[in-house]
């Protein structure tokens, strides 16, 4: 019996070497209409059909703006504004009278150097540019995770002094931190259900003037890498993006669910997203359609996505008819970049492999913690498995063809976790780590057939 059990685990490990190649029937379950109709508690999602491609935003409709943002115009504080945040403040105030009425905010071409925080209390907002393309109208700032609260306040405190109270509250959650951290860096922070953006660029300009490489010569002497978000979609359901450009390096786009173990939905169509490390990440459901995803080669290693989807969530990130491109740099042309690594969110130690510390041990516990040589890993991290499917897409030569899906860091690191392509991998890894899925986590039975965590269908390679 022991020999059979060992063989079963060995075969499971061999089978887990690559993402599942979906059948045509399985691929149908990843159409945008199917993926985007589920929302809510993981494993108990409700059906709420959503068809963003039928929305006027995707059809190129012209809108009559409620507000116009033009930094060169004479502002009246009612309809015409010089900054985007001023217009959002007015929109929040006007939302009180008609909370369900969509409000349209037109940005005239130009560069808007500010942060834009759209609170949940606003009526659904459509923000759009009228330039000839998305590059003509840009919102940009330059914050990174190491920025201090004092620096953040000095740079942006004045713009929130007269902002809507709920936008001020978003600002207040960041201003007193010693360092603002990853989630304080977003140039555009949207918490608004039904938020839409079209024909705009959102940029985090951190290191964009000098590049994101480390070097001992100009212009990169002592250059440091930090997380720097261009867009944070925070618990906003039915967030829709049409012909937008997201510009950054590490952590360009963050997609966050309302709470752990639930999900919200975002849709990106005919857009462009660039970055180098984990530049599309988070735990919500997101569909990327007919979009270009460009990996920048400033650094020697790159990961497109870092989902931390809850194990019970029906879907994570889906890429359909997407072009995964690169910048032609020497690093990119090495063909060693990756499509994904599954974010081992909040973990402080790994139960999946040994670490070079005498007496090292990492066991299941009520919270994440590590004090050498022992620590605990919590349920919240174990269940942040990360799900991603790529179909009908073109994958550039920068992606490692033998290993497009990476582990989360290397064996020997405290944060290591092996890539998990299905629920079978998940169960096997837990068991081998001494964590009982039934006794410790309260699961009933192993899913059969196995749930797909990482899948591919009908893709082509350059």
N, C-alpha and C positions, 0 to 999 in steps of 0.2 A: 504493500500500500504506500509506504514511504517513497519507494522508487517511482510509482505512478504519479504521486503528488508532485515530486520534484520535476518530473518530465513535463507535467502540465504547466508548472510555473516557468520552466525553460522555454517551452513553446510560446507561452504568452509573452515572454520577454522578447523572443525573436520576432513575433508578430507585431510587436509594438515599435519596431525600428523605424517605421514610416507612418505618415498620416494615412488614414483609410481612404482608398480610392472608391468613391461613391458610385453606385449604379445610377443609371438614368432615372429610375424610380425614386431612389433616395435623394437625388439632386433636386427633384421637384419640391421636396420639403424645405428647400433653401431659396425658393423664389421670394422676391421681395414682399409680395402680398401675403405669403404664408408666414414669413419670419416676423413681419411688422404687425401682425394682428394680435400678438400676445403681449400682455403687460401685467405687472403686479407681482405678488409674492411668488418666489421661486418654487416651482413644483405645483403651484396652485394658481397659475396665471389665468386671467380672465380673457375672453375673446372680445376684442374691440377692433374690428377691421379698420385699416388705415391705408389709403391709396395716395401717397404723396405725388405720384406722377400725374394724377388727374387734377392736382391743385393748380390754380392759376399761376402760382409762383414758378412751377416747372414748365408751364406752357408759354412762358414769356409774356404774360399779360402786363399791360400798362396799369399803373395804379394812380389814384389821386392822393397825393400825400397829405397827411394830417399835420406833418411837421417837416420842415426843410432845414438841413444843416449845411451851412456855408460859412467857412471861416472868414471869407472876404466880404460878407454881406452885413447890412445893418440889422442887428438882432432886435426883435420886439418882445421876446420872452413868451410869446403866445404861439406863433407859427414858425417863426424864423429864429434860428439859433446859431451860435458860432462854434459850439462844441456838441459832440454826440451825447455826452452825459447830461447836458442841460436839456436836450430834447427828451431824453429818457425820463428825467425828473418831471417834466410837464406831462408826459404820457402817463406816468404813475398817478399823478394828481387827477388827470382826466378819467382814469380808469374807474375811479370811485363811482362815477355817475353811470357808467355802462361797462361793467367788468368783463362782459362776454364779447364786446364789439372789438374787432381787430383794428389796430391802429397802424398806420403806415408812416414810416420815417425815411425820408429821402436824403441821401448824402450826396452833395455835389462833389465833383472830382477834386482831389487834393489829398494831402497827408494830414491826418488828425493825430497829433502826438498827445495821447491821453489814455487812461484806462476807461473802460466802459463796463459798468456793472448793471445788469438788468435783473431786478428782483422778481420773486415769484408773485408779488402782489400786483404787478402790472397786468393789464389786459394783454391778450396775445399781440405781440409786436412783430411786424415785418420791417426789417431794415434793409434798404437796397441802395445801390449806387447807379447813377445814370451815365457813367463814363462808357467809353467804347469797349472796355473790357474790365475784368476784375482788378487788374493792376492799376487802373486809373484812380481808384479810391481806396486809400489805405488807412487803417487804424493801427498805430504802432506805439509800443513802449519798450522799455528795456529793464526788466526786473529778472533777477535770478534767485535761486533758493537761498543763497548766502546773504542777500540783502538784509540789512538790519531793519527792525521796526522803525527806528529813528530815521534812517535813510528813506524808507518808504513814505513816512509821514512828511518829510521835507520835500520829497518829489511830488506827492499826490494829495497831501492833506487838504490843500486849498480847494481842489476841484470837488471834494466831497463835503465841504463845509456847508454848502447850500443844496446838496443833493437830496433826493427823496429820502425820508427817514429809513426805509428798508434798505436802500443802497448804502446809506451811512452805516447801518448795522453790519452790512457785509464788510465795509471798510474797517469797522471797529474790531472785527474778529482777527484782523491782521496787524493793526498798527502797534500793538504793545508787545509783539513777539520779539524775542532776542534776535532771531532770524525768521524771515517770513516763510521759509520752507517752500517746497514744491507748489503747494496748493494756494499760496499767496501770490504767485507770479503771473497769473493770467492777464493778458492784455484785455481780452473780452471774457467776461464771466456771466454766463446766462443761466438764470434759475427760473425762467419764464416758460410755463407750459405753452406749447404752440409757437415758440419763437421761430422766426424764419429770417434767413439772410440770403441775399442774392447779389452777385456782381460786385463783390467786395473782397479786399485783402485784410486779413487779421495777422499781424506780425508781432513776434517777440524778437526784438533786435539784439538780444544778448549775443555777443561775439560775432555778430554779422559783419561788423566792420573789419575784423581781423581774422576771422575763421575760427574753427573750433578744434584745431590741432594743437598738440603739445610739441614744442620745438625749442631749440637753443639758439635760434636766430630770429631776426625780425621777420614777420610782425608778431610771432607767437611766443616770445620769450616769457617763460613762467606763466603761460596761459593756463587757465583752470576751467574744467568742465563743470557746469551746474545745470540742474533742471531749470527750464524756462518755458512756460506755457504760452502759446498764442491764444488758444481758445479752451475754456473749461465749460462743458455743458453739465450742469450740476442739478440732478434730479428733475430736469425739464423733460416732460414727455412730449412726443410728437414734435421734436425739434428738427427743422428741415433746412437744408443748405443746398443752394443751387448756384453753380458757377462761382464758387468762392475759392480763394487761395489762402492756405494756412502756412505761414513761414516761420521756421524755427530750427533748432538743432535737437536738443534732448527734450523729450516730453512735449512735443508741439501741441498735441490734442489729447485732452483728458475727458473721458466720458464716464460720469459718475451716476450710479443709481440712487434713488431716494434713501435707501438704507440697505444694510447688508442683508442679503437673502431676498431682494426684490429687484425689479428692473424697470427701466423706462426705455424709450425708443428714440433713435436719431437716424436721419437719412441724409446721405451726401450724394449728390448727383452732379455729373459733369464738372467736377472740381479738381483741385490740385492741392496735394499735401506733401510737404517736404520735411526732412529731419535726418538725424543720424542714429540716435539710440532710443529705443522704446517710444518712438514718436507718435504712436497711436496706442493709447492704453486706457484701461478702466474696466468696469464691471457691468456696464449696461449693454443693451442690445443695440447694435449699430449696423446699418447696411450701407455699403459703399458701392455705387453703381456708375459705370462708365467714367471712372475717375483715374487720374494719374497719381501714383504714390512714388515719390522720388527719394531714394536713399542717397544721402550726401556722404562723400568719402573723406571728410576732413579727419576722421579718426580711423584707426585700423580695423575696427570691428563695429558692425552696425546691426541693429535689430529693428525691423519695421514696427512690429506690434508687440505689446505686452499686456494681453488680457488677463484679468483676474476674475472671470465669470464665476458665479456661485455654481457649485456642482449640480444643484437642482434646477438651475435656470435652463429654460428650453433652448435659448440661443445666446451666442455671444457676438463676435464680429463676423460678418459675412461680406466677402469681396466678390462682386459679380461683374464681369466684363471690365476688369480693372487692368491698367498697365503699370506693372512694377518696374520702374526705370531707375537709372543712376546718372551721376553727373560726369561720367567719363574719367574720373580721377584714378590715379594709380591704385589706391586702396580698393576702389569699387571694381576695377578691372581684374583684381586678384581673384574674384569669384568666391570670396570667403564670408560674405555677409549672409544674414539669416532673415527669413520671413517673420519669425516669431520666437519669443520665449515666454513661458507662462509665469506671470508675476506671482512669486511666493510672498504674498502681501503680509507685511508686519511681522514676519517670522524673525526670530533672534537666534535660532539654532536649527540644525537639520537632523532629523531622525533617519535620513536616507543613506548616509555614508559616514565613514569615520572622519574625524578631524584630528589634526596633529596636536593633541593635548593629552597629557597623561590623565587617565581616568575619565576621558570624555564620555558624556552620555546626554542624549536629548530625548525626553519622553513626552508623552501626551499629558497636558495639564490644563488648568483653567485659564491660563494666560500665557502670553509670550514673554519669555525672559531667559537671560543667560548670565551666569556668573561662573567664570571658568573654574572647573572644567565641565560643569553640568548646567542643563537648562531644560525648559519646557516649551512645547509648541502647542498652540491653542487651536481649537476647532475652526475659528475664523480663518486661520491661515491654511489649514489642511483643505478646507472646502473651497478656497479660492483657486479653482483648478485651471481656469482660462480656456475659453472655447473659440475656435476660429475655423472657418471654412472658406476656401478659395475655389471659385468655379468660373469657367469660360474666360479665363484671364491669361495675360501674357506676362511671363516672368523673365526678367532681364538676366544677363550673364553675370551680374554682380552677386546673385544669390547662389549659395553653396548647393550644388545639385545633389550631392550625396547626403548632405545634412542641412536641409533648409529650415528645419525646426530644431531649435537649440534647447538644451537644458537651461535651467535658471542658475547661472554661474557654474563654476567648475567644482568637481569633486575635491573635497578638502576644505572648501570654503564653508563658513557657518551658514551661509544663505543658500547652499546647494539644494536643488530639487531636480530630479530627472524629468525630461519631457514625458507627458502623459497624454496618449492619443485617444484613450477611451476609458470608460468606467472600469473595464477589466484591469487596465494598468493602475488605475487609482486604487482599487481593492487590493491588488497584488502588492503594490508598494506599501500600503498601510500595513498589511499583514506581515510583510518581511521586516518592517520597522518595529514590529511588536505592538501595533495599535490594532485592536479588534474592531472592525467596522460595525459589528452588531452590539457587542458589550460596551464598547467605549463611546461610539457615536450614535448608537440607537437605531441604526438602519435595520431593515427587515431582511431583505434578500438582495443578493447581487443582481443588478439589472440584466435581463435576458430578453432579447438580444442586447448586447452592450451598447450603451449610449456613446455616440460619436462626440469626442472633444475636438479633434482636429481632422479635417477632411479635405479632399481635393476632387475636382471633377472637370474633365475636358479643358485642361490648361495646356498652354504651349510655352516652350522655352526658347529664348534667343540663343 
